[in-house]
Amino acid sequence: MKYTIVNLVASASLGGSLDLYTLAMSLPDIEYEPEQFPGAILKLKEPKVSMLLFKNGKVICSGANNEKDIELGIKKASKLINEIQPSIKVKRKVEYQIVNLVATAALNKTLDLFQVALSLDNVEYEPEQFPGAILRIADPKITLLLFKNGKLICAGAKKEELLKKGLNKAALMINNMGKKKKSKSLEDLLNE
């Protein structure tokens, strides 16, 4: 199944404690409201990523659609922070860990989400609350949002191989729905 990675989320460490208040007062691109969120938010324009900065020096980078942007974002953040807080060294070699991949894909067919919810385990479908069905797969551990038009959003994979495996497993489950013992339609259930 063809897919497009739309967001990579990675965690890293800047190797020292951050003075979030001083950083927020010194850098216009940092938002810091400790009564609402314990970290500061640094939004970079190039690459277009957001960095969550925490007092312990941990950073979460999100919004990248490739690993090059993660590295570049962390390097740029460390350089900006180093200008205000020289104890934080500029990162030449960036070490990070991907914690979530988000991708979009299409099944190229219309889905009856009521039937999907009735036929498959681990599916939540509350059309009054959200227009998509939520399919949770345990191995690999991913979550998919399925929409009537056959498009889907997949989140939770930490590696691209697991993303591919999960998407293929979901497609197989959905394609095999009609081939299993025929579940009763919503209309059949209502007419009983």
N, C-alpha and C positions, 0 to 999 in steps of 0.2 A: 504494500500500500504506500502510495506517495504521501509525504507529509512535509510540513514546513515548520522548523523550529522558530517560534516567535518570542521566546524569552528563556534565558538561562539565568539561574540564580546561583551565586557562588559565595562561599564564606572564606575569609582570610584573616590574617592578623597583621597589624602594623608594627608589632613588636614593642609596644610600650603603652602607658596610660595616656588617655586623651583628656584635655581640659575642654570639654564641650562648650562651656559658657564662653570662654575666651575665643574659641574658634568661631562660634556663632556671631560674636560681636565683631570679629575681624574679617570674616569672609561673607560677602553678600549672598552667595549661593547656598549657604547653610541655614536650615530652619531648625530651631531648637526650642521645644516647649515641653520641659520636663514633667509638668503636671499632667500632660496628655500621653507622652511616650518617653521612655527612659533614654532613647538615643536621639542623635541629631541626624538630619537628612541633608545630604549633599547631592545636588542635582547638577550633573555635568552636561554641557551642550555637545561636546565632542570628545569621546564617543557619547552618544545619548544614553546615559545610564544614571541610575540613582544609587547612592551609597548610604546605607544605614551605618552610622558611626556610633560605637559604644565606648563608655569610659575605660573599659579594660583593654581597648585597642583592637577589638574585633570589628570587622566590617562585613556587611552583607551587600553584595553588588547585584542589582537586578535591572532588567530592561535590555540586556545584551542579547543579540541573536547569534553571536559567535564567540568563541573563546578569546580571539584576538582583542575584542572590545572589553572583555573582562580584565585582561592583563593591562591594557592601556588605561582603563578606568582606575584600577588600583594604583598604578604608577603615578597617574596624574593626581589622584587624591593624596598620595603620600608626599608628593612634591608641594602641593598647596599647604598641607598641614605642616610640613617641615619649615616653611617660611614663617609660620606663626609659633610653632613648637619645635625648635631644633633637635630636641631629644628623639623625635620620630625621624628615622633615617629614610631618605628617598629610596624606594624599592627599585633595584636594578633587575633582580630576578624575582618574579612574583610567584609565590606559592599559594594556591587556592584549591578549594574543593567544590565541585559542582554539587549542590544540594537539591536542585529541582530543574527539570527540563519541562517546558510547556510547548506543545506543538498543536498545529491544526491539521486536519486531514478530511477527506471526503470518501464516503462509501459508494458514491455514485448511484444511489438509489434512495427512494423515499422510504421513511420508516414509520410504521404504526407503533408509536411509543407505548400505547396501552398494551399492545401485543408483546412488545419487548419486555415490559414490566411483568406481565403475566408468565412469560415463557422462560425468562432467565432469573437465576438467583442473584442476589446482591445488586438489585436495581431499585432505585427510588424514583418514583414519578408522581409529582404533585403539580399538575398543570395549572392549578389556581395560584400557586406560589412561584413557579419557575417553568418556562416553556420547554425545558429539556429534561431528559431522563439522566440520572446519575448512575453509572455502572462502575462498580468497584471490583477490581481484579486483585486477588491475593498474591499470585506469582506470575509475573513480577508485580510488585505492589504499585499499582497505578490507579488513577481515577479518570474516567472519561465522561464528558458531557455529550450526550447524543441529542441531535435535533432532528425534527421531522424531515427536513430537506436532505438528510443523510450526512450533513457536516458534523464534525466532532472536534472537541478540544480534549487533549490528553495532558495530564499533569501528574507529577509524582516520581517519574523516573529520574535516577541519578546518573545514568549512562545512556548513550544513544542506542546501544545494543538492546538494553532493557525496554526502551521506548519502542523500538521496532518489534520486539517480541510481544509486548503488550498490545500494540495495535493489530498485529496479525492474529493474536489470540481472540481479541474482541471481534474482528471481522469474521473469523471462523465461527464464533459463537452465534453471531447475528445471522450469518448465512445458513447455519444449520438449524435455526429455530423452526422453520416450517417442516423440516425433515424428521424431527422428533415426533413422539406421540403428540397428536394434535391437541393443543390446549383449547379450551372453550373461549370463544370470543366474548367480549363484554356484552354484546347483544344476547348471546346464548345464556350467559349467567343471569341477565336481567329477566329473561323469558322463562326461567325455571320456576 
